[in-house]
């Protein structure tokens, strides 16, 4: 149960950061780095969810 909360928190965090990078921060000099961090967060959430569904976590 706790792992699902962690996955949800990571996904929510990544969504918030992505929304900021597409909105107020889109003209920032390092927006590519911010979006790369979002991609890593989504990958981590997907990996954790996949491990939980496969019964490995």
C-alpha angles and dihedrals in degrees: 000000000000091000090058089053090052091050091049092048092050092048092047091049092049091048092052093049091047091051090051092048091051092045128031096000098047092105094049116122094235100043090124090059091048091052090048089055089051090052090052091050092051090048091051092049091049091048092051093046091048092050091050093049091048090052095243095117 
